[in-house]
Amino acid sequence: MSFFWKGRLDETPSDLLKHYYAETMREPGFLQALHQWDKAQVVVLGEQKFAPPEAIASLIKAIVAMEAEGVVAARTGLWNVIHGGEEYVRKHCEEEKSGWLHLGRSSPSLRVVASRIAFRELLIQVMANQLDLRQRMIDVAEKHLETLMPGYSYIQHIEPTTFGFYLMSFIEPLERDFQRFMSAYRNTNISAVGTGAAYGIEFPLDLERFDELMGFEAAPWNARDSIRNYDYLLETYMALALMHNTLGRVAMDFLIWHSAEFGFITLPDRLSITSSISPQMRIPYVLEFIHGTSGLITGRLMGALAITKTASDQLEMATMLPAEFWKCADESRRAIAALVDALGDMKVNSVRMAQCANDHWSQASTIVGFLVKEHGMSYRTGHQILALMMQKVADKNIPPSQVKAQTLEEAILTYTGKNIAISQATLDRLFDAMQCVRERKYRSGAAPERVKEHILAARANLARDRAQTTSIAERITAAGYRLDSAFTALRKTHGV
C-alpha cells in the first residue's frame, strides 16, 4: 500500500487498483520524467531556501543515491509509481525532511507533468522516424521518375503513371502529418507545474525556474484545464492514426503488387516468410504487420476518445490513456522502420509494370485529349467516341498494340457522322503509355519534370522539418543540462 494511504485506509489495494495505479505506469520514460520533476523540485526548494537546509541535504542525498542505483530500476521496485520519489526518499530520512518534496504538488499534477515530459520525448522520436521515412520515399521516387506503371481506381487501370509519381503521392500527406505532430508537441510542452490539485498553489515557488529546468516553453492560464484535459494526448493519437492510415494503404498496395497476378515488386528475404506446407510461397509478412498497425492505432484512438467521455473532473484518462500510447509509439516505430527497410531494398519489376500499363488500356483516355486538342471536339463528345471504341476492343480483350486506326475512325463516324483520317503512326503514338504520362505536364501532373519539381520542394520541406525537430530536441537537451548543472551547484552548496 502507498505510504500516504495508510493513515486513511486499512485494507490493501485490489488487483485492479494496483494494475492501473501502478503496473501500467511503470514505463521507463515515465519513470525518468517523474525523476526529472523530483530533481527540479529539490533544486527550486534549495535555490529559494524554501525548505530547511538539513531537509534539502537529505533530499539531495536521496536523489544521488537513486541515480547511482539507476532511476528506472529504483522506481520500478516501488509500489507507488506517482509518489515513488517521495517513497524512495523516506528510506533515507524521516518524514519531516522527505515531506518537503511534495510541496505544491498533487497526484494529478505529478502525473500530468511527467506525462507531458515523457510524451514530448515520444513525439520527437515519432517525428524523427517519420522524417526518415519521407527521406527514403523521396530517394526511391527519384530513382523511378520514368518507371512506367498503370494507375489504379477500384484496382482497375485508369491512366498510366510512374512509380516515382505514385510514391510522391504520399509525401504531402506525411508532411501534413508532421505539422499535426508539431501541433501536438506544442500543446504537449505546456507546463503544468504549480497547478496543485487543479486550483493553483498557495506557495510562492519560482514556477518559471521549474519551466526552465524541465524545458517547458509555455504556461497555462487555468490550473484546472492544465491537469484535467488530455487533449494533447488525443491530438497525438489522431496524428498517429492518420499517418498509419496512409502507411496502411501503402502496405496494402504493396501486398497486392507482390502477388503473382501483379508481380510488380519483390521484398527482400529478411522481410518475408514462406509457408509451412507450400514452400514455393514468398509471403511479404511485414506488409501485413504494417497494414495491421494502422488498425491497432485507430482502435486505440477510438478507445481513448471513449475513455475521455467522462465528467470533467474524472481522471480515468490520466492512468489509462498513457499506458496505451506507449504501445502505439512502439508499434509505430517498428512499422515505420520495416517500411523504410522494404522501400530501400525492394526489387521493382519495371518491365512487368510497363507491360501492364501498355497492354490493358490505361492509356485509353489519351484518345479523348487527342480529339479535343487536334480536332476541336468537346470533351464529352470525345469521351463518348472512346466509349464506343472500348466496346470493340477492351471488352474483347484486344490490346492497344493490335488496334488499327480504322477502329477509331469507325467510332468517330458512328457517333458524329464525320470522317476523320488518322494515321496508324498517330494512333501508335497515342497508345504509348509513357507518352500519355508525359502529356500530364501541367501542375501536379505525373510527367517526370513535374515530379522532379515536387521532389525538390519535398527535399526543402524535409530539411525544414528536420531542422525543427533537431531544434526542439536540442532545447530539451539543454534543459536537461541546466537541471543537472543546477543540481550539482546545489549539491556543492550543501556539501553533499
N, C-alpha and C positions, 0 to 999 in steps of 0.2 A: 504494500500500500504506500501511496505517496506520504512523505513525512508530514506535509501540512494538512493532510486529510485526517490524521489520527486524532486530532483534538476534537473533531466533529463527528466522525463516523467510526463505528465499531467493527463492521464486517469487512472482509477482504473483497476487492472488486471482482465482479463477474468476468467470465472469459470474454464476453463481447466488449465490455468496457475496457479490458486490458488490450484487446485487439485493436480497437480504434484509437484509444487514448495513448497507446504506447507502441505496439508492434508495427503498425503501418507507418509510423512516423520515424522509424529508425533507419532512415536513408542517410548515407554518408554526407551528401550535400547539405541536407537539412541540419544534421548534427554540427557540421562545420559552421553553418550560418548562425546557429544558436550560440556557438562559442564566440563568433565574432562579436555578437552583441554583448555577451558577458564581458568580454575583454574590453570593449569600448565603454561599458558601464563602469568598470573599475578605473579606467583612465579618467573619465569625466568626474567621477566621485573624488578621485585623488587630486586632479588638477584644480578643482573648485574647493578642495578641502571641505567637502560636504560631510564626509564620514570621518570618524576619529582616525588618527594616524595608525594606531595599532590594528584597526579593522582593515584599513587599506593594505597594510603589510601582510595580513593574513590572506586577504583576497588575492594579492599578487602571488604569494607562495602557492596557493591552490592552482592558479592559472598556469604557473610554471610547471607544477607537478603534473597537471593534466596534459600539457603539451609534451612533456618528457615521456609520459606513458603512451601518448598517441590520442588525440582528441576523439576520433571515431571509436577506437577501442574502449576508451574510458567511459564514454557516454553510452555506448551500446549496452554495457552491463548495468546501467542504472534503470530502475523501474520507471521513474517519471521523466519522460523524454523532454517535455517542455521546460520543466524546472530542474533538469539534470545538472546544470551548472551549480545551482544552489545546493542541491543534494550532495554533489561532489565536495563542495567547499565545507559542508558540515562535517565531513570526515576529518578535516584539518583544523577546525576551530569551533568554538561554541557559537550558539545562535546569535548572541549579541554582536558578533563580528560577521558571521555569514549572512545574517538577515539584511544587511545593507545592500546586498546585491539586487534585491527585489524592489528597491525604491523607485517609485514612478512607473512600475511595470505591472502588467496583468497577464493572465494566461492567454487571452485573445491577442494582446499586443505582442507578446513573445512569439506566438505562432505566426502572426502576420508579418512582423519584421523579418523573422527568419525565412518565412516563405518567399518574401519578396527578394531577399538576398539570394536564396537558392534558385529561384525561378529566373532571375536575370542571368545567372550563370548558364542555366539550361538554354535560355533564349540565345545567348551568344554562341553556344555550341551548335544549336539548330541552324542559326543564320550562317555560321561558317560552313557547315555541311551543305547547306543549300547553295552557297556560292561555289563550292567545289563541283556540285552537280551542274550548275549553269556553265561553269568553265568547260567541263567535259562535253556537254551537249554542243556548245558553240564550236569547240575544236573539231568534233566529229562532223558537225554540219558543214564546216568549211571544206572538209575533205570530199564532201558529196554534193557539191554545188551542181554538178551535172550528172549525178547518178539518177537516171530516169526511173520513175516508178508510177503506177497508177494511183490517182487519188480516189478516195472511197466515200460513199454515202450509203448507209444501210448495208455496208460490206459489199457494195456493188460499185463497179467502176463508174466514176462521174467525169473526171477530167485528169489528164496526166499532170504530174508534178515531179519534184525531185526529192530524194531522201533528205537532202540538206534543208529544203523548204519545210518538209514535214517536221524535222527536229526543231527548227527555229519557231515553229508554231507554238511550242511550249515555253519559249523563253519569256515572252511577255507575261503569261500567267505567273511564272515563277518570279518575275520582277515585281508584280503586284503582290504576290505572297510576301516577298521580302519587306515591302512597305507595311504590310499588315504586321509582320513580326516587329518592325521598328516601332510601330504604334503601340503594340503590346509591351515592348520594352520600356517605352516612355511612361506608360501607365503602371508598369510594374515597379519601376525605380522611383517611387514616391515614398518618402519616409512616413512610417507610422510610429516613430519614436515620440514619446510624450503624450500618447493618446490615452494612457491609463486603461480603464475598463470600458472606454468608449466615450468618456465625457471630459477628457483632459486630466491634467495632474495639478496638484497644489504646491509642487516644489519647484523652485526657480533653477532647474537644471539647464545647462547650456545645450539646448536641443540642436542648434546649428553646429556645435562641435561634434555631436553624435553623427550628424549627417555627413560631415567632412570625413570622419574616421571610417564610416561604413560605405561611403560612395554614393549616398542618395543625392539626387540632383533637383528634387522638388519637394515641397512640403504641402500637407493638406490644410484646408480651411476648417474642416469639420472632423473631429475625432471619431464620431460615431460612423460616419461614412468610411473613414480610413480603415477601421478594423471590422466592419460588418459587411462590406461589399467585396466580393471576389471576382468582379467583372474583368479585372486584368487577367485572371487565370482563364476565364471563359474565352476572352479575346484570343489568348494564346492557343487554346483548344481549337477555336474556329479557324485560326490561321493554319494550324497543323492539318486540320481536317480538309480544308480547301486545297492545300498543297498536295496532300496524299491522294485526294480525289483525282487530281491531274496525273500524278505518278501512277496511280492505279490504272488509268486509261492507257497510258503508255505501255505499261506491263501487259495489259490485255491485248493491245495491238501486237506486241512482240510475241505473245503466246500464239496468236493466230498465225502470224507470219512465219513462225518457227515450224509449223506443221508441214507435212509432206505435200499437201494440196497447194500451199503457197511456196514454201521453200525459199523465202526471201532472206532469212538470216539463220545463223548458227551460233549458239552460245558456246563459250569455252567449257572444257570438261569440268573444271572446278565448280561451275555454276549449274551443273546438270547431274541427273542420276539416270539409272536405267531400270528396267522392270525386272521383278523377281522371276517372272515366267517368260518374258519376251525381250531378250537382250538386244534385239535389233532397235529397240526404242531408245531415243535420246531425249530425255524429258527435261525441259528448262525449268527446273523446280523453283529456282529463286524468283522467277517471274510470278509464280503463284503466290509466293510469300509477299512480294511487293504489292501485288494486287490485293491480297488479303489484309495487309496492314491498313490500307485505306478504309476497309470496312470496320476493322477494330477501332481505329481512331474516331471514325464517325460515330460508332456506337457509344464510345466513351463520352464524346461531346453531348450526345443525347442524354446520357446518364448524368453528366454534370449539370446540364440545364434543368433536369428533373430535380436534382438534389437542391438546387438553389431556389426552388419554388416553395419557400417557407415563409413564416412570419419574419419580419425584417430584423428581429433580434436573435434568431436562432443561428446556431453555429455548426450544423452538420457539415456544411461545406468546408469549414476550417480544418476538419480532420479527414474527411472522406475524399475531397477533390485532389489534394496534393498527392496522396498515395497512388491514385490512378494515373496522374500525369507523369510520374517517374517512369511508368511502364510505357506510356505514349512516347516520351522522349527517347527511350532506349530503342523501341521498335522503329521509330523514325530514323534514328542514326543507322541502324542495321539495314533498313530498306534502301536508304539513300546510298550507302556505301556499296551495296550489291548492284544498284543500278549504274553507279559510276563505273564499277568494275565491268559490268556487262557491256556498256557502251564502248569502253576502251578497247576490249579485245573481241568484240562481236564481229563475225565474218558476214559481210553483206554480199549477197549473190546479185550483183548488178546486172548480169546477163539475164537472169530469170526475171528480175524486176522490169527491165526494158522490154523483154518479150511480152510480158503481161500488159504493159502499157500500150504496146503497139498492136497486139492481136485481139484485144477484147473491147474495142470501141470506146476506150476512154477519151480518144481524140475526136469523137463524133461532132461535138459542138463547134469545132473549128469550121465546119461547113456553114453554120449559121453566120459566123463572123465574116466568112468569105462572101456570102451572098449580100450581106449588109454593106460591107466596105467596097466590094468590087462591082456590085450590080444594083445598088441603091434600094434594095428591098427592106421592108420593115423587119424588125427583129422577129415579130410573131409569124410573119409570112415565112421567113427562113426556118423558123422552128417547126412549122407545120410540114414544110418540104422535107426536112430531116426526118420527121416522124414517119412520113410515107416511105422514105428510103430505108429506115430501120426495119420496117415490116418485110422488106425484100431481102435484107442481108443479115442484120443482127438476129432477128427471130429465126433465121435458118442457119445460124452459126457459120456464116460466111465471114472470114476475117477481112479486115481492110485491104490487105495486100492482094486479095483476089477480086476486088471490086473494080469494074470498068467505069469509065467516065459516063458511058451511056446510061448506067443505072441512075446516076444523079440527074442527068438531063431528062430522063423519063419522069422522075419525081417532080421536077420543076414544071414540066409541061402539063402533067396531070393536075397540079394544084393551081397553076397560074395561067395555063393556056399559051405560054410563051416558050419559044425555042431559044436556048442559050447554049452556045458551043463551049465546051470545057475540055481542055486537053488532058490527056492521061498524065502528062508530067505535072500539071497543076494539081490534079487530084492526088497524085502520089506525094506531092509536097504537103498538101493539106493533111494527109494521113500519116505524116511523120510526127510521132508523138512529141519528140524533142522540139520540133519546130512549133508545135502547139504551145509548149511551155515557154518558149522564147517570145511568143506573142503576148504573153501575160507580163508585159514590161512596164506597166504603169504602177502607181502607188500600191504597195503591199502585195504585189503580184509575185508569182512563182519564178519569174525569169531570173537566171543566175545573177545578173547585175543588180537586181533589186535585193536579192538575198545577201549579196556581198555588202551592200549598204546597211542592211539590217545587222549583219554580223559586226560591222564597225561600230554601229550605235550600241549594240548589245555589249561589246567589249568595254566601251566607255562607261556604260551603266554598271557593269560588273566591277570595274576599277573604283568607281564612286562608292558603290555599296560595300566593297571590301575595305575601303578606307574608313567608312563609317563604322563598320564592325571592329576594325582594329582600334579606332579611336575610343570607342566605348569600353573595349576590353582593357586598353591602356589606362583609362580613367579609373576603372575598378581596381586594377593592379596597383596604381598609385595610391588609392585609398588604403589598400592593404599595407603598403609600405608606411603610410602615415600612422596607421594604427600600431604597427609593430614598433616604429620609432618612438611614438609617444609612450607606449608601454615600457620600453627599455629605459627611457628617461625617468619615468615614474619609479621604476624598479631601483634605479640608482639613487634617486632622492630618498627612498625608504630603506636603502641599504640591504635589499633582498637579493 
